[in-house]
Amino acid sequence: MSASEIIEQIDHLPMEDQKAIFVFLTKKVIGAESGSKQWLRKNLSFEEACDVVFRENRELLSALAK
């Protein structure tokens, strides 16, 4: 099964199930990013934190925006 087929199936799930998948994928992406650990426990402003989140999770956020 391709990623696009999986995404299509996720799109048809109830919102609660979609949220659970989002949490799961977010944890996977954060765990897979070796550079993301450098941001843990940093005192970032809201704008700085947004930049980190959007930069490190660009693919996931793009998929969710569709």
N, C-alpha and C positions, 0 to 999 in steps of 0.2 A: 504494500500500500504506500502511495506517495505522500509526502508531507502536505501537498495541497488537498488530497482526499481526506486526510486526517483533520485538517483545518476546517474543511467543509462540514465534516461530521460534528466537530466541536461547535460550530456555528449553530447547529440545530438542537443542541442540548439546552436544558433549562438554565437560567441565569446562575443559580446556585452551583451547578456542576461546572459551568464555565469559570466561575470565580475560583473553585477548587483547583481547576487545571491551571489557571493563571498563577495561583500561589505556588503550585508544584513547579511550574516552569521557571518562575522567578527564582526560586531556591536553587534550581539546577543551573541557571545562568550565573547567578552570583557565585555558586560553588565552583563553576568551571572557569571563571575569570580569575586568573592568578593575580592580576593587577588590582582587582577590586578590594582585596584585603587591605591595601594601603590606605583606604578611605575609612576603615572602621575606627571608631573612637576618636575621630577628628571633629573639631568644633567648626563646622562649616556653616556659612550663612545659608538661608533658604535658596538663594540664587545659585550658590556654589553646589549645593546638594542636588538641585535640579539638573545642573550641567553634568554632574557625575552620573546621575541616574539615566539621563537621556543618552549620554555618550556611551555608557557601558551596556545599555540594553536596547540599542537602536533597532536591531532586527526584531526582537520581541515586541517592542512598542509599535513598529511598523506593521507587523502582522495583526496586532490587536486593533489598530486603527482602521483596518480594512473591514 
